[in-house]
């Protein structure tokens, strides 16, 4: 088997704000496998500043993985601390085995029958920009909106949420917020109490990851559901995953396969969460349409009905042209559109 990789820089259509700063580009890597008859494509969605495997020798490790794959040797040890590479290889292997390299899972989604409900993502910016995004999303059909909060004035953010609530009840629009760990542990409960008055569905990662005692205390007394996100990154062993959920006991967990080590690793989290009556949903991590397509098809195979976080494919000017279409609050796979595979390996 031949294995190659290629670095690819995704350019945002406009600078996108988070509590960690403003994103203008996103670095990603593609793996291509060929066995002489078929081709498999996978994406290693490295996320600078967030991925466990954001290390200087990342590309050297990816090259080593490709050479080991070509020899037919086991790569599991090479991928232990490189979850995005593990994800890319798993995706490429599924792609190689499929009759169509972009049809990794046979689902009603990938057959163009059943779309996936998704949340509309609101990026940080000044209040006018955020307000514009919110009402454009709602008017275009989104019934679930996710706002990134924590980098601006909290009172202004609450004011915007209150404005949304004054126009749309929780029965009409579900509101999720994502603090990306921006709140101090000492102030988090008070802020959650303020947010709870606005019928917020949930808040992702209110305080920075690694503060397990504080987060467990917060989850035990929170007036609105807390979803763990960054907290899951770097937790690789099954026993460690179980211990984390038992210690913190969150209301939800959020799964980003590129940051957690692929589909199998994410399914371990799902099984553990369901055993503990913890809810979950799946979110992309700014992959190109190659990765987003695979994650969406896998998500569809799990038969989940709540809105997922899979609407980021339209953020880039130079994404891979694909049949993925976002419309009326849904991600659809339009079988009448083709993949324009411009990747030149």
ABEGO torsion letter per residue (X at the ends): XBBBBBBBBBBBABBBBBAAEBBABBBBBBBBBBAGABBBBBBBBBBBGABAABBAAAAAAAAAAAAAAAAGBBAAAAAAABAAAAAAAAAAAAAAABABAABABBBAAAAGABBBBBBBBBBBEBAAAAAAAAAAAAAAGBABBBBBBGABBAAAAAAAAAAAAAABBAAABBBBBBAGGABBAAAAAAAAAAAAAAGBABBBGABBBGBAAAAAAAAAABABBBBBBAAABGBABAAAAAAAAAAAGBABBBBBAAAAGEAAAAAAAAAAAAAAGBBBBBBBBGBBAAAAAAAAAAAAAAGBABBBBAAAAAABAABBBBABBBBGGBBBBBAABBBBBABBX
